[in-house]
């Protein structure tokens, strides 16, 4: 029988595993060997957050 959980099982497993990682078991981290690339346009400070915040505040006022 085909499962229709659409990631529910995997998210529960990853959540449980990451709980163990945060509890000090860093060897269980499934992403420990990945070399994550830098985000284009991001230089260490979230300069874009105040701009986004102002945009959404204005959007809330309008409609």
Rosetta blueprint (number, residue, H / E / L):
1 X L
2 X L
3 X L
4 X L
5 X L
6 X L
7 X L
8 X H
9 X H
10 X H
11 X H
12 X H
13 X H
14 X H
15 X H
16 X H
17 X H
18 X H
19 X H
20 X H
21 X H
22 X H
23 X L
24 X L
25 X L
26 X H
27 X H
28 X H
29 X L
30 X L
31 X L
32 X L
33 X L
34 X L
35 X L
36 X L
37 X L
38 X L
39 X L
40 X L
41 X L
42 X L
43 X L
44 X L
45 X L
46 X L
47 X L
48 X H
49 X H
50 X H
51 X H
52 X H
53 X H
54 X H
55 X H
56 X H
57 X H
58 X H
59 X H
60 X H
61 X H
62 X H
63 X L
